[in-house]
């Protein structure tokens, strides 16, 4: 919801979920404006991922092991914040139930 221009508000416990094309799970779009795209997702694994933009996340529920090609593995859990560079080839092994809040930024 955009109660004022450029201000986006949603509930973490939203029932407004959409299937993610090509991925096992659902997402809720909080914002897609001004070069930023973000919202929570509820996904399963394994999930191959490669974003064109920098990603910033916080894990709300569950945990994930992220295998980054030619780099190594990250083990991330509830409350952890992390940021991944654009173009990184990854495979996510998710422990369910899993929920995250993510933001992709174009610059």
C-alpha positions as CSV (number, residue, x, y, z in Angstrom):
1,X,0.0,0.0,0.0
2,X,1.2,3.5,-0.8
3,X,-0.5,5.8,1.7
4,X,1.5,8.8,0.6
5,X,3.7,9.3,-2.6
6,X,6.8,7.3,-2.2
7,X,5.8,5.8,1.2
8,X,5.1,2.0,1.2
9,X,3.5,0.1,4.1
10,X,2.6,-3.6,4.5
11,X,2.1,-6.1,7.3
12,X,4.7,-8.8,7.8
13,X,1.8,-11.2,8.3
14,X,0.3,-10.4,4.9
15,X,-2.1,-12.8,3.1
16,X,-1.3,-11.1,-0.2
17,X,1.2,-13.6,-1.7
18,X,2.0,-14.2,-5.4
19,X,3.7,-17.3,-6.9
20,X,7.3,-16.7,-8.0
21,X,7.7,-17.7,-11.7
22,X,10.5,-20.2,-12.0
23,X,11.0,-20.6,-8.3
24,X,9.4,-22.8,-5.6
25,X,7.6,-20.2,-3.4
26,X,5.7,-17.0,-3.1
27,X,6.5,-13.3,-2.7
28,X,4.8,-10.1,-1.6
29,X,5.9,-6.9,-3.3
30,X,6.2,-4.0,-0.8
31,X,7.9,-1.6,-3.2
32,X,8.9,-1.4,-6.9
33,X,9.8,2.3,-7.4
34,X,12.8,4.6,-7.7
35,X,15.3,1.9,-8.6
36,X,14.4,-0.3,-5.6
37,X,12.4,-3.5,-5.5
38,X,11.6,-5.2,-2.2
39,X,9.3,-7.3,-0.1
40,X,9.1,-10.5,1.8
41,X,9.3,-14.0,0.3
42,X,8.3,-17.4,1.5
43,X,10.3,-20.0,-0.5
44,X,11.5,-23.5,-0.6
45,X,14.8,-25.0,-1.9
46,X,17.0,-25.8,-3.7
47,X,16.7,-22.5,-5.4
48,X,19.3,-21.3,-8.1
49,X,19.6,-17.5,-8.0
50,X,21.4,-14.8,-9.9
51,X,20.3,-11.2,-9.5
52,X,21.4,-8.4,-11.8
53,X,21.3,-6.0,-8.9
54,X,22.7,-5.9,-5.3
55,X,20.5,-7.7,-2.9
56,X,20.1,-6.9,0.8
57,X,18.2,-9.3,3.1
58,X,17.2,-10.1,6.7
59,X,16.1,-13.6,7.6
60,X,12.7,-13.6,9.5
61,X,12.2,-17.3,9.9
62,X,14.2,-20.4,9.2
63,X,17.8,-20.5,7.8
64,X,19.6,-20.7,4.5
65,X,22.9,-22.1,3.3
66,X,24.0,-20.1,0.2
67,X,26.6,-21.6,-2.1
68,X,28.2,-18.9,-4.1
69,X,30.0,-20.1,-7.2
70,X,33.8,-19.7,-7.1
71,X,33.5,-18.0,-3.7
72,X,32.3,-20.3,-0.9
73,X,29.3,-21.0,1.4
74,X,27.4,-18.8,3.8
75,X,25.3,-20.1,6.7
76,X,22.6,-17.5,7.6
77,X,19.8,-17.7,10.1
78,X,17.0,-15.7,11.8
79,X,17.9,-12.1,12.4
80,X,21.0,-12.2,10.2
81,X,21.4,-9.3,7.7
82,X,23.4,-9.9,4.5
83,X,24.2,-8.3,1.2
84,X,25.1,-10.1,-2.1
85,X,26.8,-8.5,-5.2
86,X,25.1,-8.3,-8.6
87,X,25.8,-11.2,-10.9
88,X,26.8,-13.8,-8.2
89,X,25.7,-17.3,-9.2
90,X,24.2,-19.0,-6.2
91,X,22.3,-22.0,-5.0
92,X,20.2,-21.6,-1.9
93,X,19.5,-24.6,0.4
94,X,16.6,-23.4,2.6
95,X,15.4,-24.8,5.9
96,X,11.7,-24.4,6.1
97,X,9.5,-22.8,7.2
98,X,11.5,-19.9,5.8
99,X,10.7,-16.2,5.3
100,X,12.9,-13.3,4.4
101,X,12.7,-9.6,3.7
102,X,14.7,-8.5,0.6
103,X,15.6,-5.4,-1.3
104,X,17.2,-5.2,-4.8
105,X,18.8,-1.9,-5.7
106,X,19.7,-0.9,-9.2
107,X,22.5,1.5,-8.1
